[in-house]
Amino acid sequence: MPTSGHKVIMDSNVVYDSTVSFLEQTGSREAFKSNLFRGLMLETSSVTSIRKGAGILDRMRRTDNGIIPATYRNSVEREGESIRRSMEETAAKAIWEKGLAVDDGGTVTWKESGAVPEKGDFEASGQTNIDEAIVHAAAKKAKLEEGTYNPSDFELHGVNISCDEVGVKRQTESRPKEEGVVQAKRVESTVIHVEMSNESEDPKLLSSSSYILNSLSVFGAFKTLLGFLCMNGLLDRTLVFFVDGAKNLNTTIAGMFGFKNIKIILDWYHLRKKMEETLSRICNNTAYRNEMLQKTMPLLWRGDVDSATAVLKLINMSMVKNETALNYLIGYLERVRRTIPNYMLRAELGLRNSSNRGEKANDLIVSNRQKHNGMSWSDDGSTALASVSAVIYNNEMDNWIKNGSLSLRMVERTTPKRPKRNRKRTAVAYSNPPAKKSKGRAAA
């Protein structure tokens, strides 16, 4: 249905434009879309390609001359950019209302005095750590001696924050004009998954509340996270960051959240993978590499970095093919020492050791849709589609379509409780038993 637009102009200035203030922004010959169609358009774009999505929408409307794929793509990118901008603006407003400010370097200050908040300004007055008696009982069950762990180092009702960068193949539109300028091959985004466990009334169900944030940069993502924590009243809780060891993540976390007593935990899977891959470069045969893993990994599982480093320093140099890699691994363990907890005791207490929620968040809002053979993306297109997928995961689609805003409130989710897996990390975890000979060969 054709619709006329109206403007109110005062002193040569447009003070009201119905095509902007009342109706959605469109292209010059682009039709306005109903809320229902906008919702279908965004949800379809998050699961299939633009061309296929346009075909699905045309079949749903029973038309052969429906939305053009290029128009569909432009509409989704505009919506995604608006979503990202709304998320960042809402978070910035929450930071301001909390009385805080964030400078370009990532330092958080009080906006009135300019002073950096002290560590006790946002700490809860109640119990923040698991009772020491419970910790000692769990340590005894795990056969850990007292003195090998800190009983006050295990958080109670912490906010688990998994953060990671994810990149997809960049679309090359033209060669760089400046000589010597190399165009980046990937479009990078930062995804943050925030989660808190809840008390479940059903003993067969686990309950938690979560939310996914995304941004173009690490700095933008953590600034949005700060606003999100302000909005949800979570700054007084213990913040536990799960990372993969990337320096830029650790630096940004320490800089922006240095006014709180935070915890940064190196994801166990990434630590194990780092040890396996680096020792493969160090050792000149697989059997000795596995022997070194059998010696070091149980120590690291207990958070004993000193003993693991001592084992590496006493390595048989006749079995080493790359001494540079050996020095690198020892230096790496020293660098990440503060982020290596007692994984065994955390597992015994039912606390997380993994950033797998962040990895899954990457899959949900970026990788599942954007990482396929033959796909390449522009900066705007990749980030916009990730923002659309995040809105769907966060159950914010109806709010966005109807009100054009985001609540930034955590969503409660329940999952069936699974029995605890009895995974024993023993000295034979990396053993290579000899291959069994068949009866036919033995007889021969």
VOGU-3710 file (C-alpha; in Angstrom, 3 decimals, decimal comma):
1> mptsghkvim> 0,000/0,000/0,000  1,556/3,356/-1,028  2,223/5,670/1,933  3,091/9,363/1,907  5,748/10,752/4,212  5,481/14,047/6,102  8,060/16,485/7,421  7,945/19,365/9,881  10,505/22,050/8,999  11,336/24,997/11,252
11> dsnvvydstv> 13,975/27,561/10,274  15,195/25,298/7,481  15,699/22,460/9,987  13,778/19,193/9,826  12,377/18,640/13,335  10,160/15,676/12,441  10,190/13,247/9,529  7,680/10,396/9,557  9,861/8,333/7,236  12,584/8,357/9,900
21> sfleqtgsre> 10,914/9,045/13,266  7,767/6,982/12,793  8,531/4,458/10,052  11,625/2,351/9,604  14,517/3,511/7,471  14,336/2,134/3,935  16,022/2,500/0,590  14,729/4,821/-2,133  12,428/2,208/-3,703  12,169/-0,164/-0,758
31> afksnlfrgl> 8,775/-1,024/0,716  8,018/-0,666/4,413  7,746/-3,959/6,256  5,308/-5,106/8,909  6,585/-6,192/12,330  5,699/-9,804/11,546  7,646/-9,699/8,288  10,638/-8,040/9,994  10,724/-10,795/12,614  10,541/-13,532/9,976
41> mletssvtsi> 13,199/-11,768/7,921  15,658/-11,573/10,812  15,084/-15,109/12,081  15,397/-16,574/8,583  18,651/-14,700/7,934  20,222/-16,284/11,029  19,796/-19,859/9,782  20,177/-19,749/5,997  21,701/-17,713/3,197  20,219/-14,437/2,029
51> rkgagildrm> 19,199/-15,852/-1,349  17,516/-18,917/0,155  15,911/-16,779/2,854  14,407/-14,469/0,239  12,965/-17,501/-1,524  11,465/-18,838/1,719  9,828/-15,486/2,490  8,406/-15,285/-1,037  6,892/-18,767/-0,727  5,405/-17,885/2,650
61> rrtdngiipa> 3,733/-14,829/1,088  2,825/-16,816/-2,054  4,393/-14,367/-4,446  6,855/-14,731/-7,294  7,912/-11,089/-7,251  8,760/-10,519/-3,599  11,772/-9,174/-1,787  15,000/-8,835/-3,801  17,974/-10,610/-2,162  20,065/-7,410/-2,221
71> tyrnsvereg> 17,265/-5,514/-0,487  16,887/-8,353/2,008  20,617/-8,233/2,799  20,599/-4,442/3,220  17,575/-4,633/5,523  19,196/-7,282/7,741  22,452/-5,324/7,924  20,592/-2,146/8,921  18,684/-4,008/11,622  21,849/-5,686/12,905
81> esirrsmeet> 23,714/-2,381/13,063  20,791/-0,790/14,914  20,756/-3,709/17,381  24,485/-3,410/18,067  24,250/0,359/18,472  21,262/0,010/20,812  23,124/-2,552/22,930  26,163/-0,287/23,259  24,093/2,834/23,966  21,993/1,058/26,604
91> aakaiwekgl> 25,160/-0,242/28,284  26,810/3,212/28,167  23,721/4,755/29,776  23,820/2,150/32,578  27,494/2,940/33,240  26,708/6,668/33,393  23,752/6,163/35,729  25,993/4,099/38,014  28,216/7,158/38,332  31,093/5,643/36,366
101> avddggtvtw> 33,007/6,601/33,240  35,354/4,664/30,936  38,179/6,456/29,130  39,683/5,482/25,777  42,348/3,437/27,529  39,770/1,260/29,294  40,276/2,723/32,774  37,098/2,976/34,880  36,690/6,076/37,082  34,003/7,870/39,058
111> kesgavpekg> 32,570/10,427/36,611  32,346/13,252/39,198  35,699/12,969/40,964  37,697/11,220/38,250  39,118/8,877/40,894  39,527/5,163/40,250  37,073/3,062/42,319  38,615/1,106/45,167  38,373/-2,652/45,389  35,867/-2,548/48,243
121> dfeasgqtni> 33,413/-0,153/46,571  31,445/-2,889/44,819  32,047/-5,942/46,984  29,099/-7,730/48,594  28,809/-7,594/52,369  27,733/-11,238/52,752  29,602/-14,494/52,200  31,325/-14,570/48,806  33,411/-17,768/49,107  32,466/-21,382/49,714
131> deaivhaaak> 32,682/-22,333/53,390  36,178/-23,550/54,261  34,852/-26,691/55,929  33,217/-27,713/52,647  36,435/-26,989/50,760  38,512/-29,069/53,171  36,040/-31,971/52,893  36,218/-31,840/49,075  40,022/-31,692/49,208  40,120/-34,723/51,493
141> kakleegtyn> 37,897/-36,623/49,088  40,246/-35,677/46,226  43,226/-36,784/48,380  44,782/-33,304/48,432  46,989/-32,383/51,358  46,309/-29,200/53,315  48,671/-26,442/52,307  48,529/-27,364/48,622  45,436/-25,206/48,101  43,905/-21,976/49,395
151> psdfelhgvn> 40,537/-22,748/51,077  39,294/-19,165/50,542  39,896/-19,225/46,780  36,592/-20,748/45,667  33,748/-18,396/44,810  30,155/-18,680/45,954  27,428/-17,440/43,555  29,974/-16,012/41,136  29,210/-14,528/37,722  30,821/-16,762/35,085
161> iscdevgvkr> 32,020/-14,794/32,064  33,433/-16,559/29,005  35,025/-14,355/26,362  36,599/-15,167/23,028  37,415/-13,649/19,663  36,104/-15,267/16,502  37,059/-14,532/12,911  35,453/-15,316/9,558  36,829/-14,933/6,040  36,828/-11,325/4,868
171> qtesrpkeeg> 35,240/-10,302/1,582  37,821/-8,631/-0,664  36,076/-5,890/-2,616  39,197/-4,174/-4,002  42,942/-4,218/-3,619  44,454/-1,787/-1,097  45,420/1,438/-2,866  48,275/2,337/-0,550  51,551/0,631/-1,319  52,637/-1,787/1,356
181> vvqakrvest> 49,189/-1,974/3,005  48,053/-5,548/3,561  44,308/-6,040/3,834  43,217/-8,215/6,759  42,065/-11,669/5,700  39,504/-12,089/8,464  36,648/-10,164/10,024  37,101/-10,316/13,790  34,336/-10,113/16,393  34,348/-10,510/20,165
191> vihvemsnes> 31,678/-12,593/21,877  31,012/-12,658/25,631  28,770/-15,181/27,381  27,548/-14,227/30,878  26,019/-16,892/33,131  24,853/-17,336/36,709  23,592/-20,526/38,320  20,193/-20,458/40,028  18,511/-22,509/42,709  16,341/-25,114/41,008
201> edpkllssss> 13,125/-26,333/42,603  13,241/-29,520/40,535  16,145/-31,786/41,655  16,299/-33,263/38,140  16,901/-29,892/36,478  19,754/-27,413/36,461  18,766/-23,756/36,260  20,920/-20,856/35,114  20,498/-17,374/33,661  22,600/-16,236/30,715
211> yilnslsvfg> 23,059/-13,564/28,051  25,326/-13,113/25,026  27,035/-9,821/24,139  28,952/-9,109/20,943  30,959/-6,251/19,510  33,405/-5,340/16,765  36,335/-5,095/19,188  37,568/-6,488/22,502  37,376/-3,037/24,091  33,803/-2,477/22,869
221> afktllgflc> 32,688/-5,902/24,106  34,054/-5,397/27,625  32,670/-1,880/27,870  29,260/-3,310/26,958  29,827/-6,030/29,573  30,481/-3,384/32,237  27,167/-1,693/31,399  25,400/-5,051/31,413  26,732/-5,827/34,898  25,610/-2,377/36,093
231> mnglldrtlv> 22,091/-2,910/34,714  21,703/-6,323/36,352  23,230/-5,330/39,709  26,079/-7,828/39,396  29,077/-5,639/40,174  28,945/-6,645/43,838  29,440/-10,326/42,983  32,642/-12,207/42,233  33,438/-11,986/38,516  35,100/-15,129/37,142
241> ffvdgaknln> 36,521/-14,739/33,622  37,287/-17,854/31,565  39,762/-17,189/28,757  41,949/-19,111/26,313  45,173/-17,359/27,299  45,111/-14,559/24,696  47,164/-11,602/25,950  44,761/-8,910/24,711  41,851/-10,468/26,608  43,797/-10,714/29,859
251> ttiagmfgfk> 45,121/-7,161/29,512  41,698/-5,650/28,806  40,045/-7,537/31,676  42,721/-6,496/34,156  42,592/-2,879/32,972  38,833/-2,384/32,909  37,900/-4,495/35,942  40,972/-3,836/38,059  38,802/-2,053/40,656  37,246/-5,421/41,598
261> nikiildwyh> 38,605/-8,633/43,087  38,209/-10,653/39,907  39,374/-14,116/38,892  40,815/-14,968/35,495  40,904/-18,710/34,810  42,736/-20,304/31,907  40,423/-22,781/30,240  41,639/-26,324/30,990  41,111/-27,533/27,429  43,307/-24,756/25,992
271> lrkkmeetls> 46,015/-25,397/28,581  46,023/-29,104/27,785  46,071/-28,402/24,047  48,973/-25,959/24,463  50,982/-28,543/26,405  50,273/-31,311/23,889  51,125/-29,236/20,817  54,234/-27,586/22,265  55,666/-30,807/23,658  55,183/-32,340/20,201
281> ricnntayrn> 57,484/-29,622/18,868  59,965/-30,143/21,703  60,369/-33,918/21,840  61,925/-35,974/19,077  59,563/-38,940/19,462  55,964/-39,521/20,473  56,677/-41,944/23,299  58,837/-39,447/25,198  56,368/-36,634/24,480  53,617/-38,728/26,095
291> emlqktmpll> 55,889/-39,532/29,014  56,385/-35,803/29,650  52,636/-35,234/29,417  52,044/-38,002/31,952  54,382/-36,214/34,349  53,212/-32,620/33,876  49,433/-32,727/33,263  48,434/-34,255/36,660  50,509/-31,526/38,324  48,828/-28,765/36,330
301> wrgdvdsata> 45,410/-30,333/37,058  46,226/-29,674/40,719  47,429/-26,152/39,940  51,031/-26,987/40,827  52,863/-24,849/38,250  56,163/-24,956/40,163  56,396/-28,736/40,004  55,329/-28,848/36,339  57,984/-26,262/35,457  60,600/-28,218/37,433
311> vlklinmsmv> 59,784/-31,355/35,403  60,287/-29,425/32,159  63,620/-28,038/33,363  64,843/-31,573/34,117  63,893/-32,881/30,678  66,330/-35,258/28,977  68,052/-32,931/26,489  69,023/-35,872/24,278  65,291/-36,269/23,558  64,804/-32,569/22,710
321> knetalnyli> 64,768/-31,446/19,082  63,694/-27,834/19,659  65,202/-26,110/22,683  63,606/-22,770/21,716  60,144/-24,323/22,038  61,125/-25,717/25,461  62,126/-22,279/26,723  58,917/-20,849/25,291  56,767/-23,416/27,139  58,497/-22,739/30,463
331> gylervrrti> 58,032/-18,984/29,941  54,390/-19,521/28,966  53,604/-21,365/32,211  55,249/-18,571/34,178  53,211/-15,956/32,302  49,848/-17,662/32,878  50,660/-18,849/36,413  48,054/-16,571/38,037  45,307/-17,919/35,782  45,947/-21,608/36,572
341> pnymlraelg> 43,800/-22,625/39,573  43,480/-25,967/41,295  41,294/-27,501/38,587  40,846/-30,745/40,523  39,407/-29,063/43,601  37,199/-26,749/41,530  35,762/-29,787/39,761  35,186/-31,531/43,093  33,294/-28,446/44,350  31,146/-28,315/41,210
351> lrnssnrgek> 32,752/-25,134/39,857  33,532/-24,485/36,223  36,969/-24,982/34,675  36,044/-24,382/31,068  35,242/-21,544/28,676  33,113/-23,912/26,594  30,075/-21,636/27,083  31,961/-18,920/25,222  32,965/-21,360/22,472  29,339/-22,450/22,133
361> andlivsnrq> 28,220/-18,808/22,029  30,619/-18,302/19,115  29,032/-21,254/17,346  25,498/-20,012/17,986  25,846/-16,428/16,794  28,790/-16,535/14,370  30,304/-19,848/13,285  27,178/-21,905/12,535  25,973/-19,260/10,092  29,153/-17,652/8,787
371> khngmswsdd> 31,815/-20,371/8,656  31,038/-22,475/5,606  32,968/-23,278/2,447  32,879/-20,453/-0,080  31,541/-17,839/2,344  33,190/-14,442/2,817  31,901/-11,422/4,698  32,157/-7,664/4,892  32,833/-6,046/8,261  29,295/-4,644/8,471
381> gstalasvsa> 27,617/-7,832/7,276  29,387/-10,182/9,688  28,847/-8,040/12,789  25,243/-7,216/11,875  24,304/-10,870/11,405  26,021/-11,779/14,692  23,974/-9,088/16,467  20,754/-10,463/14,962  21,631/-13,994/16,103  22,448/-12,716/19,608
391> viynnemdnw> 19,037/-11,027/19,871  17,345/-14,320/18,982  19,389/-16,265/21,572  18,667/-13,647/24,247  14,877/-13,860/23,633  14,866/-10,150/22,773  13,344/-10,394/19,293  9,780/-9,427/20,260  11,029/-6,538/22,364  13,215/-5,299/19,518
401> ikngslslrm> 10,533/-5,574/16,848  7,796/-3,915/18,933  9,786/-1,336/20,897  13,100/-0,959/19,083  15,009/-1,480/22,353  16,847/-4,163/24,317  16,303/-5,001/27,983  19,796/-6,469/28,546  18,273/-8,754/31,180  19,492/-12,302/31,717
411> verttpkrpk> 17,299/-15,145/30,483  16,615/-18,147/32,729  17,219/-21,544/31,141  16,809/-25,079/32,489  18,559/-28,263/31,394  18,260/-31,879/32,585  20,807/-32,735/35,274  23,342/-35,242/34,020  25,212/-37,705/36,241  28,738/-36,609/37,077
421> rnrkrtavay> 31,318/-38,247/34,848  34,047/-40,114/36,674  37,055/-38,931/34,651  40,293/-39,952/36,302  43,335/-37,989/35,148  46,021/-40,497/36,051  49,568/-41,145/34,943  48,334/-43,434/32,144  46,219/-40,759/30,480  48,786/-40,335/27,683
431> snppakkskg> 50,147/-43,874/27,561  50,461/-45,637/24,227  49,744/-49,322/24,815  51,243/-51,623/22,183  48,877/-52,599/19,430  47,249/-55,974/19,965  48,364/-58,613/17,495  45,680/-60,576/15,740  45,449/-64,305/16,379  46,202/-64,977/12,725
441> raaa> 49,489/-63,091/12,866  50,426/-64,699/16,169  49,860/-68,139/14,710  51,941/-67,292/11,680
//
